[in-house]
Every structure is written in C-alpha cells, then in structure tokens.
Amino acid sequence: LFPYTTLFRSNDVPALSARGLAKAYRKRILAVSGLELDIPEGSITALVGPNGAGKSTLIKTWIGFERPTRGSVQVRGIDPWRDRRGALGLLGYVSQSPSLYRELSVGEHLDLAAHYRPEFDRATAIGRLDDLAIPLDHRAGDLSGGQAAQVGLALAIGSRAPILLLDEPLASLDPLARHDFLTILKD
C-alpha cells in the first residue's frame, strides 16, 4: 500500500489518520498491518497497490464499515467506531461497485440523500448529472456501469462533505469519462 499525496493546504489535525492499524480477516489473514498514515486537509491522495493490498479495507475502516483488529483510525480527530454519526457527517463515499437501489430513479436517489443529509446540495448534483445527460427519471437498474458510477459521484459531491473517499472510482468509466471525472474531483 503506497499513499501518494498532493498537498494544497495544511491543518493541525489530519483529515484522515491511521495509527498502528491492523485488520485481520478469517483467523489472521491480514489485509492491513501496522499502518501509520496522516492525510492532510486539502490534499488529494491516491492509495496505490496490488489487489489485496488493503486499500478498500483502509477506506472501510475510516467509514466505520470495518473495525480495526489493532490500532485506530480517525476522521478529523473522530474515531468512527466511537462517533459514527460525527465521522460520517464529514465523509462522502463512492464504493468500488456503485450502491444504488435498482428500483429507484436517479431523482429519487437525490431525494433520499437530501432526506438524510439536510445540507445536501441538490442543485450541484443535478448540474453534474445534466452535464452528463443522465436523466433524473431513469431507474438506477437501467443505468450503465459508468452512469451508475457518475450518479455515485454526483451524490458524493452533492453531500458537500469536506472529505471524499473514492474506492476505485475510475474502474467502470471510459477514458473520456475518466478525464472528466478527475477534472471534477480536482475542482
């Protein structure tokens, strides 16, 4: 697991940190072991490594989907296992496989996000989807993999969360969509 960071600005409290992090599955199969990492506020960081290196596991510990076997993680100084709501309020997340409800329309996904996150910026999310010509009335189950990934990104951007965690966000995008996606992220 090799973090690569581009720094834009710094702060005393890292946006994300891991201290002595270890995560074992099925009786000692280590996904992560002894990880020490600080990701500064205002940076773009890519976790680079082969399949099975623990990239997704690390992201899932910050979200609170996985509990560390040893060590700890923090989101702006908050332990996601002790204060999940506080940590999640700071995070926008796009999973490796888009997690959309097949029967709901794209617009209904935006409604759901706004219901659970009152600060959700619906106009920004709709603007992003309009730019991509993804209609709000399309059911999620009828979207291509790339379109579903773009809806996931629109939801994450609309969350206005100060920290975005993206797990292999480019995997289902064509080369032009990848370029556009990276430009949006940088902005």
C-alpha positions as CSV (number, residue, x, y, z in Angstrom):
1,L,0.0,0.0,0.0
2,F,1.7,3.2,-1.2
3,P,-0.1,6.6,-0.5
4,Y,0.6,9.3,-2.9
5,T,-0.4,12.8,-1.8
6,T,-0.6,16.2,-3.5
7,L,-0.9,18.9,-0.8
8,F,-3.0,22.0,-1.3
9,R,-3.1,23.3,2.2
10,S,-2.4,22.1,5.7
11,N,-4.1,22.0,9.1
12,D,-3.0,20.7,12.6
13,V,-5.5,17.8,12.6
14,P,-5.1,15.5,9.6
15,A,-8.2,14.9,7.5
16,L,-7.6,11.1,7.9
17,S,-5.2,9.2,10.0
18,A,-4.3,5.6,10.9
19,R,-2.2,4.6,13.9
20,G,-0.7,1.1,14.1
21,L,-3.7,-0.1,12.0
22,A,-4.1,-3.8,11.5
23,K,-7.2,-5.5,10.1
24,A,-7.3,-9.3,10.0
25,Y,-10.0,-11.5,8.4
26,R,-10.7,-15.1,8.9
27,K,-8.3,-16.0,11.6
28,R,-5.2,-14.0,10.9
29,I,-5.4,-13.2,7.2
30,L,-4.0,-9.6,7.4
31,A,-5.4,-7.1,5.0
32,V,-3.5,-4.2,6.7
33,S,-0.7,-4.5,9.2
34,G,1.0,-1.7,11.2
35,L,-0.1,1.1,9.0
36,E,0.9,4.7,10.1
37,L,-0.6,7.4,7.9
38,D,-1.7,11.0,8.1
39,I,-3.5,12.5,5.1
40,P,-3.5,16.3,5.4
41,E,-6.6,18.5,5.0
42,G,-6.9,19.9,1.5
43,S,-5.0,17.2,-0.3
44,I,-5.7,14.6,-3.0
45,T,-4.3,11.3,-2.0
46,A,-4.3,8.1,-4.1
47,L,-3.7,4.7,-2.4
48,V,-1.7,2.6,-4.9
49,G,-1.1,-1.1,-4.6
50,P,-2.0,-4.5,-6.0
51,N,-5.3,-6.2,-5.4
52,G,-5.5,-7.4,-1.8
53,A,-3.0,-4.8,-0.5
54,G,-5.7,-3.4,1.9
55,K,-6.8,-0.2,0.0
56,S,-10.5,-0.9,0.3
57,T,-10.1,-2.2,3.8
58,L,-8.5,1.0,4.9
59,I,-11.2,3.1,3.4
60,K,-13.9,1.0,5.0
61,T,-12.3,1.5,8.5
62,W,-12.5,5.3,8.0
63,I,-16.2,5.0,7.1
64,G,-16.8,2.6,10.0
65,F,-17.8,-0.4,7.9
66,E,-14.8,-2.4,9.3
67,R,-13.5,-2.3,12.8
68,P,-9.7,-2.3,13.2
69,T,-8.2,-5.5,14.7
70,R,-5.5,-3.4,16.2
71,G,-4.7,0.3,16.2
72,S,-7.0,3.1,15.3
73,V,-8.3,5.4,12.6
74,Q,-9.6,8.9,12.8
75,V,-11.6,11.3,10.6
76,R,-10.6,14.8,11.5
77,G,-9.8,13.5,15.0
78,I,-13.0,11.5,15.3
79,D,-13.0,7.7,15.8
80,P,-15.7,6.3,13.5
81,W,-16.4,3.5,15.9
82,R,-17.0,5.8,18.9
83,D,-18.8,8.5,16.9
84,R,-20.1,7.1,13.7
85,R,-22.5,10.0,13.0
86,G,-19.8,12.6,13.6
87,A,-17.3,10.8,11.3
88,L,-19.9,10.1,8.5
89,G,-21.0,13.7,8.6
90,L,-17.6,14.6,7.3
91,L,-17.4,12.0,4.6
92,G,-18.7,11.5,1.1
93,Y,-18.1,7.9,-0.2
94,V,-18.2,6.3,-3.6
95,S,-17.8,2.5,-3.4
96,Q,-16.0,0.3,-5.9
97,S,-19.3,-1.0,-7.1
98,P,-22.0,1.7,-7.2
99,S,-24.5,1.1,-4.4
100,L,-27.7,2.3,-5.9
101,Y,-31.2,1.0,-5.4
102,R,-32.2,-0.6,-8.7
103,E,-35.9,0.3,-8.5
104,L,-35.4,4.0,-7.5
105,S,-34.9,6.7,-10.1
106,V,-31.8,8.9,-10.2
107,G,-34.0,11.8,-8.8
108,E,-35.3,9.6,-6.0
109,H,-31.7,8.9,-5.0
110,L,-31.2,12.6,-4.8
111,D,-34.3,12.9,-2.7
112,L,-33.1,10.1,-0.4
113,A,-29.7,11.9,0.0
114,A,-31.4,15.2,0.9
115,H,-33.6,13.4,3.4
116,Y,-30.6,12.0,5.3
117,R,-28.3,15.0,4.8
118,P,-30.2,18.3,5.1
119,E,-27.1,20.2,3.8
120,F,-27.2,18.1,0.6
121,D,-26.7,20.4,-2.4
122,R,-29.3,19.0,-4.9
123,A,-28.6,21.8,-7.4
124,T,-24.9,20.8,-7.7
125,A,-25.7,17.1,-8.0
126,I,-28.4,17.9,-10.7
127,G,-25.9,20.1,-12.6
128,R,-23.4,17.4,-12.6
129,L,-25.9,14.8,-13.9
130,D,-27.3,17.3,-16.5
131,D,-23.7,17.8,-17.8
132,L,-23.5,14.1,-18.3
133,A,-27.0,13.8,-19.9
134,I,-28.1,11.4,-17.1
135,P,-31.9,11.9,-16.8
136,L,-33.3,12.1,-13.3
137,D,-36.3,9.9,-14.2
138,H,-34.1,6.9,-15.2
139,R,-34.2,3.9,-12.9
140,A,-30.8,3.1,-11.4
141,G,-31.2,-0.5,-12.6
142,D,-31.3,0.7,-16.2
143,L,-28.0,2.7,-16.0
144,S,-24.7,1.5,-17.4
145,G,-21.9,0.9,-15.0
146,G,-20.3,4.2,-15.9
147,Q,-23.5,6.1,-15.5
148,A,-24.1,4.5,-12.1
149,A,-20.5,5.5,-11.0
150,Q,-21.3,9.1,-12.2
151,V,-24.5,9.1,-10.1
152,G,-22.5,7.9,-7.1
153,L,-20.0,10.8,-7.6
154,A,-22.8,13.3,-8.0
155,L,-24.3,12.1,-4.7
156,A,-20.9,12.4,-3.0
157,I,-20.2,15.9,-4.4
158,G,-23.7,17.0,-3.5
159,S,-23.1,15.9,0.1
160,R,-20.7,18.8,0.4
161,A,-18.6,16.6,2.7
162,P,-15.2,18.0,3.3
163,I,-13.6,14.6,2.7
164,L,-14.4,12.3,-0.2
165,L,-13.4,8.7,-0.1
166,L,-13.5,7.0,-3.5
167,D,-12.8,3.3,-3.9
168,E,-11.5,2.7,-7.5
169,P,-13.8,5.3,-8.9
170,L,-12.4,5.0,-12.4
171,A,-12.9,1.3,-12.9
172,S,-16.1,1.4,-14.8
173,L,-15.5,4.6,-16.8
174,D,-14.4,5.0,-20.3
175,P,-11.2,7.1,-21.0
176,L,-13.1,10.3,-21.7
177,A,-15.3,9.9,-18.6
178,R,-12.1,9.2,-16.6
179,H,-10.6,12.5,-17.7
180,D,-13.8,14.4,-16.9
181,F,-14.2,12.6,-13.5
182,L,-10.6,13.6,-12.5
183,T,-11.2,17.2,-13.6
184,I,-14.4,17.4,-11.4
185,L,-12.5,15.9,-8.5
186,K,-9.7,18.4,-8.7
187,D,-12.3,21.3,-8.9
